[in-house]
């Protein structure tokens, strides 16, 4: 495992141990709902299903189809806020 992967694993472990990972996930979930991201993605899923037909779409197909759009639709403000929270956490736990 290279140094980057080791560092990511250590950070992730610390986030899990402290419960910060769950808090960040809840914050992200709330922000995405608040900005309408969830509704946009839900509508896109319905469009894909209607276009291809329910019998011809698997969950894996749907995930592959909507993931790029889902990532692109996350507002920059939400990404920046989450990144700032992670940076603050890392500064407080600098012993990693």
Number of C-alpha atoms within 10 A of each C-alpha: 7 6 8 9 10 11 13 11 13 13 18 13 13 17 19 13 10 10 11 16 17 12 13 16 12 12 15 17 13 12 20 17 13 11 13 14 18 18 13 14 16 14 12 17 16 13 12 17 17 11 11 10 11 11 7 9 14 11 8 8 12 15 12 11 14 16 12 10 13 16 10 10 15 17 14 10 10 15 12 11 14 17 13 12 13 17 12 12 15 15 11 9 12 8 6 9
